[in-house]
Amino acid sequence: MTKIYKNVIVIRRYSSIKLNNNMKPYTYLIKHRPTGQVYYGVRSANKVEPHEDLWNKYYTSSPKVQKLIEETGKDSFDVEVRKVFETKEQAVAWETKVLRRCKVLHDPKWINQNVAGYIIPTEESNKKISDFHKDKPKTEEHKLNLSKSQRGSKRPWARNNLPSDVSGKNNGMYGKHHSTKTKEKIGALLSERIKGDNNPMRKVEWTEEKRKSMGDRARGTKWSQEAIEKRSEKLKGQKREKLFCPHCKRDIAVGWYNRHGDQCRHRGQP
């Protein structure tokens, strides 16, 4: 059975409701017509019937919805009571199911920012948290409590939980390959990080004495026969990806190609 009260549509499912004198919790859906954004929520603290409560006494708990009401007025919304429940637990469970099914945290048309306590932080919320803790030194007791709360927790990124050997099948990237697009993104990001004064080598003072010392060490390095055999065994059978340099007229390993292509010293030579 469906009833319409002003701009509020109430859908009652009597098959799942036992009539009594208590007010029922309910879920609702609102749509902001100017932007097309929608919000799905639950209400369990109502003291009157849903159609008398929603958009008459209750305007959701969302700050974003409140802001839209201030900007365009409450008449710019379509409001609908979706389902009525016997208990608060039933209503909350149904709201969570709907929000997860609709993947509201990953769709910009949804105003919802919270699903069962899980929140995707925004720049605004991160700034508020940062400002709150700024210039507030932690006491030794606070530090100790933080340490105790994290002790024994299974954090995969914690140093003690990382495998000691990350070679071969133990490596998270074993058998996987980055796409060309991903490689370009990584390269651009790393290049930006070490550009200009951010380059750590800018801070090194290359004196003649230092250059000579490095040269002498490099020239004096001798590989043992065992080390040579190990290196040879490791590289045996490996096929290195290569790119063709049009200026050198030969194939160059990808790792060395940054010195070729447009940067090749033979560029422009016949």
C-alpha positions as CSV (number, residue, x, y, z in Angstrom):
1,M,0.0,0.0,0.0
2,T,1.3,3.4,-1.0
3,K,0.3,6.8,0.5
4,I,1.4,10.3,-0.7
5,Y,1.7,13.1,1.8
6,K,2.8,16.4,0.1
7,N,6.2,15.6,-1.4
8,V,6.7,12.5,0.8
9,I,5.9,9.0,-0.6
10,V,5.3,6.4,2.1
11,I,5.6,2.7,1.1
12,R,4.2,0.3,3.8
13,R,4.8,-3.4,3.7
14,Y,2.2,-4.7,6.0
15,S,3.2,-8.3,5.4
16,S,6.3,-7.7,7.6
17,I,4.8,-5.5,10.3
18,K,2.9,-6.3,13.4
19,L,0.7,-3.3,14.2
20,N,1.1,-1.8,17.7
21,N,1.2,1.6,19.3
22,N,5.0,2.0,19.1
23,M,6.6,4.1,16.4
24,K,8.5,2.1,13.8
25,P,12.0,2.7,12.6
26,Y,12.3,3.2,8.9
27,T,14.7,3.7,6.0
28,Y,14.3,6.5,3.5
29,L,15.7,7.9,0.2
30,I,16.0,11.5,-0.7
31,K,17.1,13.1,-4.0
32,H,18.4,16.6,-4.6
33,R,16.8,17.5,-7.9
34,P,19.2,20.3,-8.9
35,T,22.3,18.1,-8.7
36,G,20.8,14.6,-9.0
37,Q,22.6,13.5,-5.8
38,V,20.8,10.9,-3.6
39,Y,21.1,9.9,0.1
40,Y,19.8,6.7,1.7
41,G,19.4,6.6,5.5
42,V,17.8,5.1,8.5
43,R,15.7,6.7,11.3
44,S,14.9,5.0,14.6
45,A,14.4,7.8,17.1
46,N,11.1,9.1,15.6
47,K,8.2,9.7,18.0
48,V,5.6,10.1,15.2
49,E,4.7,8.1,12.1
50,P,7.3,8.1,9.4
51,H,5.3,10.3,7.0
52,E,4.8,12.9,9.7
53,D,8.5,12.6,10.8
54,L,10.5,12.7,7.6
55,W,11.0,16.2,6.1
56,N,8.7,17.7,8.8
57,K,10.7,17.0,11.9
58,Y,13.7,15.2,10.6
59,Y,16.0,16.3,7.8
60,T,18.7,13.5,8.0
61,S,21.9,13.6,10.0
62,S,24.1,14.4,7.0
63,P,26.0,17.7,7.1
64,K,26.1,17.7,3.3
65,V,22.3,17.4,3.1
66,Q,21.9,20.2,5.7
67,K,24.2,22.4,3.5
68,L,22.2,21.7,0.4
69,I,19.0,22.6,2.2
70,E,20.5,25.9,3.2
71,E,21.6,26.6,-0.4
72,T,18.5,25.5,-2.3
73,G,15.7,25.0,0.3
74,K,14.0,21.8,1.4
75,D,11.5,21.9,-1.5
76,S,14.3,21.1,-3.9
77,F,14.3,17.5,-2.7
78,D,12.2,14.4,-3.5
79,V,11.7,12.4,-0.3
80,E,10.5,8.8,0.0
81,V,10.1,6.5,3.0
82,R,11.3,3.2,1.7
83,K,10.7,0.5,4.3
84,V,9.3,0.3,7.9
85,F,10.7,-2.2,10.5
86,E,9.9,-3.7,13.8
87,T,13.3,-3.0,15.5
88,K,16.2,-0.6,15.2
89,E,18.6,-3.5,14.5
90,Q,16.5,-4.7,11.5
91,A,16.5,-1.1,10.1
92,V,20.2,-0.6,10.5
93,A,21.1,-4.0,9.0
94,W,18.9,-3.2,6.0
95,E,20.4,0.2,5.5
96,T,23.9,-1.3,5.6
97,K,22.9,-4.0,3.1
98,V,21.5,-1.4,0.6
99,L,24.5,1.0,1.0
100,R,27.0,-1.8,0.3
101,R,25.1,-3.2,-2.6
102,C,25.0,0.3,-4.2
103,K,28.7,0.9,-3.4
104,V,27.9,4.4,-2.3
105,L,31.4,5.2,-1.1
106,H,32.7,4.9,-4.6
107,D,30.0,6.6,-6.5
108,P,29.9,10.5,-6.5
109,K,26.2,10.6,-7.0
110,W,25.7,9.3,-3.4
111,I,25.9,11.8,-0.6
112,N,26.5,9.1,2.0
113,Q,30.0,9.1,3.5
114,N,29.6,6.3,6.0
115,V,28.7,2.6,5.7
116,A,28.4,0.7,9.0
117,G,31.2,2.9,10.5
118,Y,33.5,2.7,7.6
119,I,34.4,6.1,6.3
120,I,36.5,7.2,3.3
121,P,38.5,10.2,4.6
122,T,38.2,13.4,2.7
123,E,40.7,16.3,2.5
124,E,38.4,18.3,4.8
125,S,38.2,15.5,7.4
126,N,41.9,14.8,7.3
127,K,42.6,18.6,7.8
128,K,40.3,18.7,10.8
129,I,42.0,15.7,12.4
130,S,45.5,17.2,11.7
131,D,44.5,20.6,13.1
132,F,43.1,19.0,16.2
133,H,46.3,17.1,17.0
134,K,48.6,19.9,15.9
135,D,51.0,21.3,18.6
136,K,49.5,18.9,21.2
137,P,52.4,17.0,22.7
138,K,51.6,13.5,23.9
139,T,52.3,12.6,27.5
140,E,54.4,9.5,28.4
141,E,51.3,7.8,29.6
142,H,49.5,8.5,26.3
143,K,52.5,7.1,24.4
144,L,52.6,4.0,26.5
145,N,48.8,3.4,26.0
146,L,49.3,3.8,22.2
147,S,52.1,1.3,22.3
148,K,50.0,-1.2,24.3
149,S,47.0,-0.9,22.0
150,Q,49.1,-1.8,19.0
151,R,51.1,-4.6,20.6
152,G,50.3,-8.0,19.2
153,S,48.1,-6.5,16.4
154,K,48.5,-8.3,13.1
155,R,49.6,-5.5,10.7
156,P,50.9,-6.9,7.5
157,W,53.1,-3.8,6.9
158,A,54.7,-4.0,10.4
159,R,58.5,-4.8,10.2
160,N,58.1,-7.9,12.4
161,N,55.4,-9.3,10.1
162,L,57.3,-8.8,6.8
163,P,59.0,-12.0,5.4
164,S,62.8,-12.1,5.7
165,D,63.1,-13.4,2.2
166,V,61.1,-11.5,-0.5
167,S,62.7,-13.1,-3.5
168,G,61.0,-15.4,-6.0
169,K,57.5,-16.6,-5.0
170,N,57.7,-14.7,-1.7
171,N,57.6,-11.4,-3.6
172,G,54.2,-9.8,-3.9
173,M,54.9,-9.0,-7.6
174,Y,56.0,-12.6,-8.4
175,G,54.5,-13.6,-11.8
176,K,53.0,-10.1,-12.3
177,H,54.0,-7.4,-14.7
178,H,53.3,-3.6,-14.7
179,S,51.5,-2.3,-17.7
180,T,53.3,0.3,-19.9
181,K,50.9,2.9,-18.6
182,T,51.7,2.1,-14.9
183,K,55.4,2.1,-15.7
184,E,55.1,5.6,-17.2
185,K,53.2,6.8,-14.1
186,I,55.8,5.4,-11.7
187,G,58.6,7.0,-13.8
188,A,56.9,10.4,-14.0
189,L,56.3,10.3,-10.2
190,L,59.9,9.3,-9.4
191,S,61.3,11.9,-11.8
192,E,59.2,14.6,-10.2
193,R,60.5,13.6,-6.7
194,I,64.2,14.0,-7.6
195,K,63.8,17.1,-9.8
196,G,65.9,20.2,-9.1
197,D,66.9,20.8,-5.5
198,N,65.1,17.6,-4.4
199,N,67.8,15.5,-6.1
200,P,70.0,14.1,-3.3
201,M,73.1,14.4,-5.5
202,R,72.7,18.2,-5.5
203,K,73.8,18.2,-1.9
204,V,77.0,16.3,-2.7
205,E,80.1,18.4,-3.2
206,W,82.2,16.7,-6.0
207,T,85.7,17.7,-5.3
208,E,88.6,16.4,-7.3
209,E,89.8,14.4,-4.3
210,K,86.4,12.7,-4.0
211,R,86.2,11.9,-7.7
212,K,89.7,10.4,-7.6
213,S,88.9,8.3,-4.5
214,M,85.7,6.9,-6.2
215,G,87.6,6.1,-9.3
216,D,90.4,4.3,-7.5
217,R,87.9,2.2,-5.6
218,A,86.1,1.2,-8.8
219,R,89.3,0.3,-10.6
220,G,90.6,-1.7,-7.6
221,T,87.5,-3.8,-7.3
222,K,88.1,-7.4,-8.3
223,W,85.4,-10.0,-8.6
224,S,86.3,-13.4,-7.2
225,Q,85.7,-16.5,-9.4
226,E,82.9,-17.6,-7.1
227,A,81.1,-14.3,-7.4
228,I,81.5,-14.3,-11.2
229,E,80.0,-17.9,-11.4
230,K,77.1,-17.0,-9.1
231,R,76.3,-13.9,-11.2
232,S,76.5,-15.9,-14.4
233,E,74.3,-18.7,-13.0
234,K,71.7,-16.1,-11.9
235,L,71.5,-14.4,-15.3
236,K,71.6,-17.6,-17.3
237,G,68.4,-18.1,-19.4
238,Q,67.0,-14.6,-18.5
239,K,65.7,-12.6,-21.4
240,R,66.0,-8.9,-20.9
241,E,63.5,-6.7,-22.6
242,K,65.1,-4.5,-25.2
243,L,64.1,-1.4,-27.3
244,F,65.6,-0.4,-30.7
245,C,67.5,2.9,-30.7
246,P,67.1,4.5,-34.2
247,H,70.3,6.5,-33.7
248,C,72.6,3.7,-32.7
249,K,70.8,1.2,-35.0
250,R,70.8,-1.5,-32.3
251,D,68.7,-3.0,-29.5
252,I,69.3,-1.6,-26.1
253,A,68.3,-3.1,-22.7
254,V,65.3,-1.2,-21.2
255,G,67.3,-0.4,-18.1
256,W,69.9,1.5,-20.2
257,Y,67.5,3.0,-22.8
258,N,67.3,6.3,-20.8
259,R,70.7,7.1,-22.4
260,H,69.4,6.4,-25.9
261,G,66.4,7.4,-28.0
262,D,66.1,11.2,-27.8
263,Q,69.0,11.3,-25.4
264,C,71.4,9.3,-27.6
265,R,74.8,10.8,-28.2
266,H,74.6,9.6,-31.8
267,R,71.5,11.5,-32.5
268,G,71.8,13.7,-35.6
269,Q,74.9,11.8,-36.8
270,P,74.8,10.2,-40.3
